[in-house]
Amino acid sequence: MVNRHALPRWGNALIDAIADAPMSPLGRLAAKRMGRPAPRGSIPSTVFADRPRRVLIAPVNYSAQGVAWARALEQADDTISARNMAVDVPGGFSFDADLVVPVGTYHNDPDWQRRQFEAACTATHVLIEAEEPPFGRMLGRSVAAQASALVDRGVDVAFLAHGTDVRLPSRHMADNEWSHYADPAVYAPRAETLAARNIALLETSGRRVFVSTPDLLADVPSAAWCPVVVDPARWATVRAQREPGRPLRVVHAPSHDAVKGTELILSTLERLEDAGLIELELVRGVPSALMPEVFARADVVLDQFRVGSYGVAACEALAAGCVVIGSLSDAVRDEIRTRTGRDVPIRQASPATLEAVLRDLTVDTRIARIRDAGVDFVRHVHDGTMSAHALISNWIEPHPSSPAEEHAHASDS
């Protein structure tokens, strides 16, 4: 894609106008470029098991989190049937989902949109991810309108923010000297507009709100934290003791170089590799199914150096027994300690201190202990148990009325 900072103001304004008016002639044309829908009726809608509580999580499934939360809910409570639905975006990382919908069908098939809406109305609860509309362009592609339509049919709707959708660049740059929003490759003005718009939607919706990473509580303080989930068994590996003097095998797998801070650390890594201290493996475009073997051969995984938090990739690397290095804000570390009673076992480093941290690890005799701490942290915080509890206790489980509500009901009667 063209760097939007290089475009004239009118060009950026035109792009934003099309995105903000999906039902306009230009918006409809842009949607058609997403592709033709699959043959009518060939893409199914969601089907739940016959259980008292039925939960739909849709429509993005970033890093397979939608399906992971669904399985965590079912494992935690056998009265819940949970399903996720995800749009299949070409060029993505091929994450599994209960229902994968081609992007052309999602945007351009009114028949599927209606059928999926009716299926969602058989749910008791719907969790809308990243403030994206679960039914494509139905009701003008309005998230608020689609959520209201579900509520009108008796469905309890909640929202879950994933990251960029609510992370305010202005706040982030003020709090983080390495913020990726200061990078020309990231078009911060549009991100600011969308995040502010989404936060306003969440604040005025009257619905329960969750965030997937603890740093987002700074942007949505009324939210509850629903931790990301990884399967410890999928990533577990047996590791031999590291031979003294062998270079550290270092993996960096940036999903987006500017966000992860790749350019800020690359010269340091090349210098350490030239010195024989590390063996560097840069990983790009590898399907999710192949990542366990990538992490299995790594001693160290470099996560991110600009966001100030951690997510699914870091948890997967910890579960695989890797030493994970990244930059976490003090606020995130304090939040995790307060909520879990545990310290995040990610070694702290900025682009300026990474070389010293890696040099220390080459002679550190405690690597096995560091690895064990990471595996233990994921098993206790990110195996799905805490996530299911967050969703059930804050949303799915019926809550008794507050004294004020009881008084209001009594007055009405």
Sequence and secondary structure as in RCSB ss.txt:
>XXXX:A:sequence
MVNRHALPRWGNALIDAIADAPMSPLGRLAAKRMGRPAPRGSIPSTVFADRPRRVLIAPVNYSAQGVAWARALEQ
ADDTISARNMAVDVPGGFSFDADLVVPVGTYHNDPDWQRRQFEAACTATHVLIEAEEPPFGRMLGRSVAAQASAL
VDRGVDVAFLAHGTDVRLPSRHMADNEWSHYADPAVYAPRAETLAARNIALLETSGRRVFVSTPDLLADVPSAAW
CPVVVDPARWATVRAQREPGRPLRVVHAPSHDAVKGTELILSTLERLEDAGLIELELVRGVPSALMPEVFARADV
VLDQFRVGSYGVAACEALAAGCVVIGSLSDAVRDEIRTRTGRDVPIRQASPATLEAVLRDLTVDTRIARIRDAGV
DFVRHVHDGTMSAHALISNWIEPHPSSPAEEHAHASDS
>XXXX:A:secstr
   GGGS HHHHHHHHHHHH TTSHHHHHHHHTT    STT S      S SEEEEEES  GGGHHHHHHHHHHH
H TTEEEEEEEEE TTS     SEEEEHHHHHH HHHHHHHHHHHTT SEEEEETT  TTTTGGGG HHHHHHHH
HHTT EEEEEE STTT  HHHHHHH TT GGGSTTS HHHHHHHHHHHHHHHHHH SEEEESSGGGGGT TT EE
      HHHH        TT  EEEEE  SSHHHHTHHHHHHHHHHHHHTTSEEEEE  S  GGGHHHHHHT SE
EE  SSSBS  HHHHHHHHTT EEEE B HHHHHHHHHHHSS    EE  TTTHHHHHHHHHH TTHHHHHHHHH
HHHHHHSSSHHHHHHHIIIIIS     HHHHHHHHHH 
